[in-house]
Amino acid sequence: MTTIGLPVARLEDEAIVRGLAMYTGDAVEPELLEVAFARSWAAHALIKEVDVATARSIPGVVGVWSAMDAPFPPTPPTPPNVPPEGVEWPTLARDKVRYFGEPLAIVAATDRYVAEDAVGLIDLDLEPLPSSHDPTEAAASDAGQLFDNGSNVMLEGRFGEDIEDAFERADVVLEGRFRHPRLAHMALEGRSFLAIPRADGLEVFCSHQAPHRLRMSLALALQMPQEKLRVRVPHVGGAFGGKSQVYPEYVAIAFLSLQLGRPLRWVEDRTESFVASAHGRGQNQVIRLAAERSGRIVALDVHIDGDVGAYPHTGALVPPITALMMPGPYRIPRLSVRFRSVLTNAVPTAPYRGAGRPEATLALEVMIDRLASEIGADPAEVRALNFIAPSEFPYETGTGEVYDSGDYPTALKLALDVSGYRESTVEPHGHEMSGFGIASFVERAGGQSNSSEFGSVEVTPEGRIVARSGAMSTGQGHATTFAQIVGSVFDVSLDRVDVIQGDTDEVLEGVGTFASRSVQLGGSALLVASQEVLDLACDRAATSLEVHRADLEYSEGRFSVVGASSRVVSIFELAAESDLQVGEVFAAKLTYPYGTYVASVIVDRDTGVTELRGITAADDCGTIVNPLLVEGQTVGSVAQGLGSVLLERVVYDDAGQPLAASMMDYLAPTLSEIPTIRPATMVTPSPNNPLGAKGAGEAGCIGTPAAVANAVLGILRRHGCTMVDVDLPFTPERVWRALRDGQDS
């Protein structure tokens, strides 16, 4: 019996809700030292002196180090990101700091309280320098340079061609400017890192998305063979893209642990997570759209400036993803998309749930609604007119992406039907105005093109089936999903399947969990490995029972001879003869999930407050292994999407000082802000993997902001305000000012 497609309750939850799950902060080690960091109070400054003498005198402090006190190795880049020569991220800043919160010194003490007290006694003598905080301004030729390499632009490129002639001939030409602010990842558990020296090397515990990537990066930094490093990832309290990298804190702790011969641990506090951990988003866009009077799009021109922060981290790879996905679900004959990844004086950026696709979707979908308004058409009809037809798949876009499968018109119709959409009008009475907003989108799931994942399956004589995966759950429910896939192949109950991940000694290799890749790649690897193990077992069963393979039937973990049901051998008995195990590296093309979201909102005319009445989420993520988990992913990502469009932003003042260093200053959605969410599921299997699965974890972050934005902007347009400059989030003050002024605000 297969459990694929069944809403199986998560197997891992009991340990979590009973407080039995172990996180990095729960580990107990003899002679453990706790670590704290002294961080820069300036966004850009020359380092005159880091005086640690007083801090060293506190009882309980084992040591305090600045960059001058030990040969700390630099923080290596995370592949495939390779920064230009001379652009190096120091583990502890030596001559210059380039962002507020950059580590300058590290304290190791007998407990965290002592370590924090010592940090407070470190004297940081810094000489402030001018700082840059906007990527477009920082990319200018006359902007101050963060490094001596001549430019703050770390990466740039273009997809498409020169298309000015298309704009000259077009009936309708529209232009828009969009600013997506930085966002905090806001995982319940911040970053955490524990290094333990062992006789044969170093063992590391870390809250992370990609343990094998972390091992590779640490080995490079420490100049150690990878086999001498063991990385273990226990339970992880959320990640959302911010825990798939190596950070300077990790390198410093690992280095000092080896030097001292003692375990060292650091658990990030909430303030550090705001000011010193990677942020997401941070992007400026200028878009021009050309169309016929009928509403058919003829050309799209886009300029993207992405905020990388002070050092090129994984965030440098996000603007190219935005560029690749700018065509969305539409047939756009002429296209030009330019992108730049730009250094600024702020903490480095990283992917954040959606990673480039929310930025592309919101900008494009707002322009589609503006086009509909310009020609007096229903926004839904304009979308339907421009959709790629189901018969055109696989479809290559103007940026070179090859969409695998889809039925965009049906997703639109489903969303409209479920939501009760109608071309909305302002309420004629009272101070409340209502509206609907639509957003259609395409995702890009899997990571890099032709990416891979490792999976191995072993049948043991003790009656267990052990599935090892290079993917890493950070809350997605892999222990359940992977058990369903493996258990379905072997036709056994899920309690016979053990899922192992997050240990580089137990799992031979791996890539990790990000870019909605776990099921389509990690799940497919386990599926193929399971099928191969079962095939090997069938050969052994035929030999054991002295029959041909064709004379065997298989059910519930046992082979029997057709017509002689008493002649039986179990797969577990066969495993006693010799190892019954297969490892598989599964590689495949990317998949392209898609959907249409509809948001229903009310805007208060007097206060500018936007209230969500409902979100309809029509998603197609291919074959669904567990609909209960997919629904949970949808609800969670919708909530984060609401935060990004209505509430959240990381703000710096002109001197580069962060204005949000705690949850008192950073607005995130709570249960009271979450509206009714109506998931509406479609299934168009992907031809690119044997499960037919596509990514399912990021759709809400992609469709929700654009749908809500269009609902609010539609209300503003009917009130006489056409927003050419869209600056997120739509706070009550911004909406109120736009309504008051009746013009771009």
N, C-alpha and C positions, 0 to 999 in steps of 0.2 A: 504493500500500500504506500502510495506517495503522500507526503505531507506538503509538497510544494503547492502553494496557492492557498494553504489553510492558515487561519489567524491564530497560530500557536502563541500562547503567552510566553514572555521572555523567560528563559531558563536561568539567567544570571541575576534576576532581580531579588531573589530571596536573601542572598548574602548582602546585597547592598542595603535593602531596607532594614535588615536586622543588625546592621553595623558590623558585619563580619568581613566585609570586603577590605582588602589592604591597599592603601595608597602609599605613595612614596613617603609622605610625612608620618606614616604609622610604623615604619621600619625601626627596629631596635638593634643596635650594634654596640659591642663593647668599645669603650674609649671614643665614642662618637663626639665630634665637635660640631657645633652649629655655626653657620656662617651668616654674615651680614655685609652689605656693601655701602661704602661712602660714594655718593653720586654727585655729579656736577649740578650746581645751582644755576649755571649759565647755559644758554643755548649755543653759544659760540664764544670761545675764549682761549687765550694763551694761558698755559699752566705755569705760574710762577713758582709755586711750592705746594707740596702735599705733606703737611707736618703730622706724623703719626706718633710722635714720641709720647705725648700724654696718654693717648689711647692704649699704648702698650703697657702702661703702668697699672691698669685696673686689675684687681684680683679676678682670676678666672679667664683672663685673656691669654691665649696661648701664642698668638702672633697677629701682627698687623703688617700688611705689605702694600706698597704702592708699586707702580711700574718700575721705579728705580731700585727696588729691593730684591727683585728676582727676575730671571729671564723668561717672563711669561711669553708663550708662543702666541702668535696672532690667531684670531678667529677665522677659520677657513670658510670660503664661500660654500653655499649649498648648491650642488650641481642641479641643473645644467647651467646655473648662473656663474659666469666667469667675469669678474670686474676687470677694468683696464689696469695695466701695470701702475703701481704707485698708489692705488686706491685700496688701502688695507684697513680692515677693522681691528683695531688693537683690543686685546683682552682687557687691559687696563690702559686708559689714555695716558700718554707720556708727555707730549709737547703741547697738544691742543685738544680741547673738547669741542665736539661738533653737535651735541644735542643735550638738552636738559635731561638729567637722569643717567648720563653715561657713567659707567663705573670708573672710579679713580683709585679706590683702595678696597681691600678685602680684609675682614676681621674674622678670625677663628677663635671661638671661646667655648667654655664648658656648657653654656646654654644660650639661647637666642636673646634673652633679656640683657645679659652681660654684653653680648656682641653688639646689640643696638645701642647700649649706653656708650660703648667704645666708639662707635661710628659718630656719635654726637660730639665727641671730643677731638675728632680729626679736623685740623685747620686747613681749609682749601683756599689758597691764594690764587684767584683767577683774574685775568685782565680781559674784560668783555670786548668782543669784536662785533661788528655789524653782522646781522643774521638774515637769512632768507627763509621764508615759510610758505610761499606760494610757488608751485612748480613752474607756472608760466613765467612769472617774474624771475625765478632763479635760472631759467633757461636763456634769458636775454644775454646778449654778448657783453653788456656792461655790468652784469650782476657780479657780486663778490663770489669768488671761487672757494669751494670747500677744500679742494686739493690743488696741488700745483701741476695739474695736467691740462689746464687750458679750458676746461668746460665742465659745467655741472650736468650735462647730458650724458648719461651712462649708456643709453641704448636708444636707438631710433630706427625707424623703418617705415615702409609704405607698402600697402597692397593696392592694386588697381592701376589706374592710368590717368592721364590728363583728360579731364571731362568738362572743361570750361565751355566748349561748344554746345554741350547738352543744356547747360544753364542759359545760354544765350537764346536758344530756340524754345525753351519751355514756356508753357502757358502760366504756370504757377511756380514761384521760387520763394521758399521760406527759409529763414535763418533762426537758429536758436543757440543759446549759450547755457551750459550746464555746469554746476559745481557740486561735486559729490564730496562731502567733508570726510575727514578721517573718522573711523569708528573704533571703539574698543572691543576686543573679542569677548570680554566679560564671561569667560569660562568660570564655573563655580569653583573649580580648583585652579589656582594659578600655576605658573611654572614651578617645578620642583626637581631637585637633582641631588642624588646621594652617590658619592664615590667611595669605594671600599678597596684598599690595597689588598691584593692576594699574593700568595707565594709565586704564582705563575703570571701575574699581571694585574689587571684592574677590573673590578666588577662595579657596574653602574646601575642604579635604579633611577628612572626618570619618567615623568609624565609626558608622554611623547606619542606622535602619530606614526613614526617610521623608525623603529629600533635599529634596523640594519643601516639605514642612512646615517643615523647618529653615530653608530660604531665606526663607520667609514670616516666621518668627519673628525671624530675624536682621535682616531688612529693617525690621521693626517696631521692634526695639530700636535699631538704628543710624540710623533715619529715612532709609533709602536706598531708592530704587526697586528692586523685585525684579530688574529686568533688568540692574542693575549688580552683582548678586551671582551668582556661579556656585558651586554646591555640587556637589562630586564625592565619591562614596563608592566607594573601592576595595574590595578584599576585606575582609570583616568576620568577625572571629573570634567569632561568637556574639553574641546580643543578649537574647532571651527577654523582651522588653518594656521593658527598661531603656535602650534607645537610640532611642526614638521621639520624644524631647522635646528642648527646648533647655534648657541648664543655665547657671548663672551663669559657670562657667569659660569657656564658649564665647563668651558676650557680652563678657567682660573681654578675652579674647585678640583677638577681632575688633576691638574698639574700640581697643586699644593698637596693633595692627598698622597700622591706618589712621593713628593719631597718629604713630607712629615711621617709617612708610614702609618697614618691614622685615617679613619673614616671621617668625611666631611659632608655636611648636608646643608642645603639651602632650600627654604620654602618661601616662595614669593608672597608678600603681603598685598593687600588690595591696592594700596597707594602705588607700590612698585608696578603692579599690573597696568595701572593707568599711565604712568609717566615713563616707564622704562621697558615695558614689554612692547612687542610689535603691534602696530595699529593696522587696521584694514582700510580699504577704499582710498580716498584721497586722489581725486581726479578732476581735471577741467576738460571740457569738450566744447568745440565750436562745430556746429552742424549746419549744412545747407542741403535742402531737399528740393528737387525739381520734379514737377509732375505735369501731366496733361490735365485739362479742365475736367475730364471724366473721372479723375482721381487715380489714374494709373501712374505709378512712380516711374520716372525715366532716369534719374541720377541721384546719387548720394555722395556728398563730400564731407569728410569728417577729419578734424584735427584733435588729437588726444594728448594731453600732458599729464603724466602720472607722477605722483609724489612718492619717491623712493625712500625719503628720509636721508639721514646723514651718511649711511653706508649702503651700497647696493646689496640687498638681501633678496629673498625670494619675491618681495614686492616688485622688483624690477621686471618680473615676468608677467605681471598682471596687465599692463597696458597693451602688450601684443595680443593677449587673449581677448581683451575688449575689442581691439581692431578686427580680429578674426571673426568675431561674432556680430559685428555691426549689421550685416544684412538681415539678421533675424529670420523669420519664416517667409520672407518675401522674395519675389522674383524682381531683382533690381538690375536692369540691363547695364548701367554704367556706374562705376564705383571708384572712389579714391579715398583711402583711409591712411592717414599719417599718424604715427605715434612717437612719443618721446618718454623715456623714463628718466626723471630728473632728481638730482640730489637737492635736499633742503636741510635746514638746521632743525630737525626733529627726529624722534626715535624712528629707526628703520621700519618700513612697512612690510607686510606679509599678506598672502592670500587670506581673505575672510569669506566665509560661507557664500559661495556664488562666484567669487574671484574673477572679476572682470565682466561677467555676464550680466549682473544687475545694472552696472553702469551703461552697458550697451543697450540693454532692453529699455530702461527708463527713457533714455534720450530719444531712441528711435520711436518708441510708442507715443511719447508726447508729441513728436513731430507728425506722426500719423493722425492724431486727433486734431492737431492744428490744421492739417491739410483738409480733413473732413469739414471743419468749421469754415475754412476759406471757401470751399466750393459748395457749401450748404448740403452736405451729405451726411448720412448716418455713419458714425465711426466704424460700426460693425461691417457695413457694406464696403467701405474703403479697404478694410483688411481683407475681406473675402475676395475682392477684385484682384488683389496683389499677391495672394497666397501662392506658394509653390503647390502644384496639383499632386495628389497621391500617385498619379501615373508617371510622374517625373523622377521618382526615386530609383536609384541613388542620384542625388542632385549635387553638382559642384557649384559652390557659390563664387562670387567675384573675388573673395579672399582666399580661395583654394580649399576651403573645408568641403568634405564630401559627406552630406547628410545621408544617413543609412536608410531610414524609413519614416513614414509619418502620414497623418491624415489631418492636416491643420483645419480644413473647413469643418470637419465633424467635431473637433475639439471646441471650436468657436461656437457652433450650434449647441453643443452640450452645455457649455458654460452659460450661454444666454438663457437656455430653457430652465436650467436648475436655479439660476439667480432671479428669474422673473424680470430680467432686464427690459427696460424700455428707454427710449431716448428721453432722458429725464428733463424736467423743467424745474425752475425755482418755485418753491411753495408760495402761493399767492398771499398767505397770511402769516402773521407772527414773525419771529426773528430767526426761525430756522429755515435753511435752504437745503434741499436734498439733491443728490445726483448719483449717477452710476459712472464708473470708469472701467474701461476694458484694457487688458494688456495681453497680447499674444507673444510668445517667445520660443526660442530654441536654446537648449543647453548644449554643453560640450562636456562629455563625461569620459573619464579614463586617464586624464593627465596628458603626457606626451604621446604623440602619434606612435602607434604600434608598441605601446607600453606593455609590460608583462607583470605577472605575479606568480609566486611560488606556492605550491600546495603539495602536501604529501599525505597519503592515507595508509594506515597500517592496521591489519587485523591481528589481534594478539590471542594466544592460547587461553588467556584468562577471560575471554568473552567480551573484550572491549574492541571498539573501532576508534582509532586515534587519528584525528584530522589535525594536521599542522599547517598553519597558514602564515605567509609573510605579510598579510594584511594585519592591521592592529585596531581593535575596537576602542573607540574613545566615547562609547555610549550608544553606538548604533545597534547593538544586539547581535554581534557576530556569533556568539556561542549558540544562539537559537537558529539563525538563518543558515549557518554552515552545517549545523547538525541536521537541519531539515533536508538540505541537499544531499549530504552523505547518507543519512538514514534512508532516504527515498531510494537511492541506488541499491542499497543492500537489503531493503525491505525489512528494516528492524526499527524498534522503538527508539525514540530520541535519547532515552536514558542510557542507551548502550554506546553513545557517541561522545567522545571526549574531544573538545576543541582546544588546541594549544596554540598560542601566539604570544608575541611580546617577550621572547627569550631567544637571543641570538645563538645560544648553545643548543637549544632544543630545535629551533627552526633553522635549517641550513642557510637559507637566503630569503630575501624579501625586499619589497619596494615600500609598502606602507599604505596607509589609508588617508586619502585626500582625493579631491576632484571626482567624488562620487564613483569611485572605481572598484569598491570592495567586492560586490556581488558579481558584477560583469566580468571581472578578471580573477579575483581571489576565489569567488564561488565557482567559476568555470574551471579553474585549475583543480579544485577539489572534486568537481564533477567528473572531469576526465580521468583524474587519478583513481577515483572510486571505480569507474567503469573498467579501467585497466586491471585493478586489483581483482575485481570480480571475474574478469576474463581469465586471469592467471589461476584463480581458485577453481574455475570451471575445468581447466586442463587437469589440475590435480585431482579433482573429484572424479573425472572420467578414468584417470589412472587408478585411483583408489577403489572405485566401484567396478572397474574392468568393463567399461562400456564406452561407446562412442559419445562424443559431446552431444550429438543430436538426440541421444537417448536420455538426456538429463533434463529435468525441470528444476527451477529454483523458486523458493518461497521462504520468506521469514528467516533468512540466514542459513538455509539448509538446501543441499542438492539431494534430489531423489531420482530414482530410475523410473521412467515412465512405465506405468503398468505394474510396478513392483514397489509400492510405497514404503515397504519395510526396509528397503535398501537405501539408507540415508547416511549422509555425512555432513556435518556442519562446517561452515567456513572457519570456525574457531578451532575445530579439530584439524583442519587442513593447515592452519597456521602453526600447529605444533610440529609439523614435519620440517619446516624451514621458514625463514622470514617471508611474510606475505605483505609486502610494502612496495609502493610506487611513489616516486617524487615527480612532480610535473611543473615545468615552467610554461605557463600559458601566456601567449602573446596574441593580441588582436587589435584590429582597428578601433578607433574611438566610436562611441555611440552618441546619439543626439536626441535625448529626451525633449519633450516639448509640451506646451499646454496653452490654455487661455484662462486668465483670471478675471473675475468681475468683482469690483468693490462697490458697495453701497454705503454712502456717507451722508452725514448731516453736518453742515457748517453753521455755526451760530453767528448771525450777522453782527451782533453787538460785541462779541468777545473774540471772534476768530477761532474759537475752539472747534476742532474737527472730531466728530464722533463717528466711529465705525459701526454700521448696522449689520454688516455681514460681508464675508469673503467667500466667493465660490471659486474653487480650485479644480479645474478640469485638467488633469495631468495624464500623460502617457509615458510611463517609464518601462515599457516593454513588459516582459513576463514578470509577474510579481511572485516572489517566493513566499512572503508573509505579509498579507494586507494589513494586519494590525500594526506591524512595525513601519510600514510605508505611511500609514495614516499618522502615526506618531511623528515621523520625520516631517510630514507635511505641516502639521500643526506647529511644531517647533520652529520650522523655517519661516512660516507665515508670521509668527510672533516676532522673529528677528527682523523680517522685512518691514513690519509695521514700525519697529523702533527706528529703522534707518530713514524712513520717509517722514515720520512725524515728530520724533523725539531726540534721537541720538546725534551727537557730534562731539569730537574732541577739538577743543578750541585753544589756541595759543594767543597771547597778547603780542604786541609789536616787538617786544624784547625776547620772545620765544619762551615765555613762562607759561606752563600749562594752566588753564583756568578750571580744569576738572581733574582733581586728584583723589576723589572719593565718590561714593554713590550719592553723597549730598549734592554734588555738582553735576552729575551725569545722569540724564534721564533715560531709563530703560523701561520697556513696557512691563506692566504687572498684570496679574489676572484680570483686574478691573478694566484694562484697556483692550483685552482680547475679545473680539466680537464672535458671533456665531460663524464657524468655519464649515463650509459644506464641500467636502471632497467629492469629486465626480471623476471616476476612473475610466480610462480607456487603455486598451492593450494592443499595441502594434509591435510584435516581437522584432528584435533586432536580428538581422542576418549575420552580425559580426561576432557572435559568440554562441556556444551550444545551448546556453540557457535562454537565449533571446532576451536577456535582461539589459536594461539601461539604468543609468544613475537615478536615484530617487531622493537624495538628501538635501538638495539645494534649491529645488523649484520654488518653494515659498519665498525665499529671499530674492528670487529673480522676478517672479510675476507680481508679487504683492506691492512692492514700492511703485511700480509703474501704473498698476491699476488704481491705487489710491491717489497717486499724483494726477492721473487723468480725471478722476472724479472731482477732486478739489479744483483743478485748473478749469474744468468745464463750468463749474459754478462761478468761478471768477470771471470767465469770459462772458457769461450771461449777465454779469454785473458790470460789464464794460472794461474789464481788465484782461488784456491778452499778455501773458507773461512771456517775454522773449528771453529774459535772463531767469533761469530756474536755479535757485540756490537752496539746496536741502539743508535741514529738514523743514517741513511746513509747520513751523511753530505758530501758536495762536497769535503772537505779535505780528509775524510776517503776513499771515492771512488777513488779520484785522487791518493792517496798514494798506494792503492791496485793495481790500473792499472800501476802505475810506477814501483812498486816492482815486480809485477807478482807473488806474493806469499801472504800468510796469513799476514794481516796487522792490 
